[in-house]
Amino acid sequence: MNVRRRISTAALAGTTALGLVTLSACSGTSSAGEDEGGGRLDVVASFYPMQYLAEQIGGDHVEVTTLTRPGVEPHDLELQPRQASELRRADYILYLKGVQPAVDEAIAQSGVEHVVDAATLTKLENHGTDVGHDHGHEGEEHAGEEHAGEEHDADHAGEDGAGEEHGTEAGGDPHIWLDPVKYAEVARGVGDSLAKADPDRAADYRKNTEALVGKLKALDTEFADGLRNTTTRTFITAHSAFGYLAERYGLDQHGIAGIGPESEPSPARIKELQSVAEQEKVTTVFFETLASDRTAKALAQDTGMRTDVLDPLEGITDKSRGDDYIAVMETNLAALQKALGAK
C-alpha cells in the first residue's frame, strides 16, 4: 500500500540545508497519518547495502524491494520495465548515486517524492587502486591511527560532517558501507528521512536507527581491536572497494583493478603488485564472490601467495560467508586477520 505525505516548502528547505535527504517533487496527495489501513511504506532499494539499511531501520513499517537480485553484479545492472514501474509506484527510494548508472537515470525520471541518495549523507573521497595510511590524503589523521590512541565513537558519526558539504564528488569512491563508521553516519540520515516521510512512525524509525548504529559501533570496535597489531599492514585485492576500510584501520589496500570490479590491470600493474607483495610480505590475494577471480588467482600463482575472499558486500548469495551485513563483515575481519598476521 502506498503511503504518501505532502512536505511543506519550509520543511523541504530545511532538509536540503542539512544535506540529509535529496527529494524530488511530485504530486503525492495522501498522508501517512491518514492511511486508515495502517499500511506499510513501499520502499525500493537499489542494491543490498541500501536494502539492509531500509530493512533494519524501517522494520515492520516498510515493505522493501531491491532492484538488484542476489547474484547480480550491481555495477552491471540493467533495469527491466517491471522494475521501472516499481520505482514509479514507490513511496520512498534509497539508492547510492554513481554505483548503477541505469538506476540513477530511472530514479531521476520516476517522479517519486521521497528519494534519498546515500552519497549525500556522508563525505565521499577520491580513491585509486592504492589506498591507506601511506597513500591517503596528506595532512589527514586517519582513523586507524585514531583508534590506537583514543576511543572511537560511532554514535557521533553523523555529527562529524554536520558543517561539511556532502554529496557525490567527481570520481568519489562510493563504497562507504565497508567502513562501519561511515555506514552508521548514512544510517542516521536514512532514519531521519524515513521519519520525515512517515512521521506517525518517527519514534520507531529513530529507535531502530539507534539499535543499528549500536551494532555498527560494536563492529567498528571489533575491527579496530582485531587489526591493531599485525605482521603487515598491506593487502592486495581484486576490486579496489576497501579504501574507506583501509583508511579507517590504518591499512594499505593495493587493488589489482580500480573502483569498478571488471577493470583489467595492465602488465605494468601486475609487475608493480608483485614487487609490493615481496616488499610488504603480503601472503594473500583477495577476490570477491560476484566478479571473476581469474586475475587474482593468476597473480597468486605467480608470486606463491594464497587466495581468499574479501567480500565487498554488494549482494548476499548462497556463496556469501554470512547471511547479512554484520555476519559477512565479521568474516571479512577474520580473513584480514589471517592474511595480515594479526597477533
Stockholm file with secondary structure:
# STOCKHOLM 1.0

chainA/1-343         MNVRRRISTAALAGTTALGLVTLSACSGTSSAGEDEGGGRLDVVASFYPMQYLAEQIGGDHVEVTTLTRPGVEPHDLELQPRQASELRRADYILYLKGVQPAVDEAIAQSGVEHVVDAATLTKLENHGTDVGHDHGHEGEEHAGEEHAGEEHDADHAGEDGAGEEHGTEAGGDPHIWLDPVKYAEVARGVGDSLAKADPDRAADYRKNTEALVGKLKALDTEFADGLRNTTTRTFITAHSAFGYLAERYGLDQHGIAGIGPESEPSPARIKELQSVAEQEKVTTVFFETLASDRTAKALAQDTGMRTDVLDPLEGITDKSRGDDYIAVMETNLAALQKALGAK
#=GR chainA/1-343 SS CCCCCCCCHHHHHHHHHHTCCCCCCCCCCCCGGGCTTCCCEEEEESSHHHHHHHHHHHGGGEEEEESSCTTSCGGGCCCCHHHHHHHHHCSEEEECTTTCHHHHHHHHTTCCSEEEEGGGGSBCCBCCSEEETTTSCTTCCCHHHHHHHSCCCGGGGGGTTTTSCCBCCTTBCCCGGGSHHHHHHHHHHHHHHHHHHSGGGHHHHHHHHHHHHHHHHHHHHHHHHHTSSBSCCEEEESSCCCHHHHHHTTCEEEESSCSSTTCCCCHHHHHHHHHHHHHTTCCEEEECSSSCCHHHHHHHHHHTCEEEECCCCSCCCTTSSSSSHHHHHHHHHHHHHHHHTBC
#=GC SS_cons         CCCCCCCCHHHHHHHHHHTCCCCCCCCCCCCGGGCTTCCCEEEEESSHHHHHHHHHHHGGGEEEEESSCTTSCGGGCCCCHHHHHHHHHCSEEEECTTTCHHHHHHHHTTCCSEEEEGGGGSBCCBCCSEEETTTSCTTCCCHHHHHHHSCCCGGGGGGTTTTSCCBCCTTBCCCGGGSHHHHHHHHHHHHHHHHHHSGGGHHHHHHHHHHHHHHHHHHHHHHHHHTSSBSCCEEEESSCCCHHHHHHTTCEEEESSCSSTTCCCCHHHHHHHHHHHHHTTCCEEEECSSSCCHHHHHHHHHHTCEEEECCCCSCCCTTSSSSSHHHHHHHHHHHHHHHHTBC
//
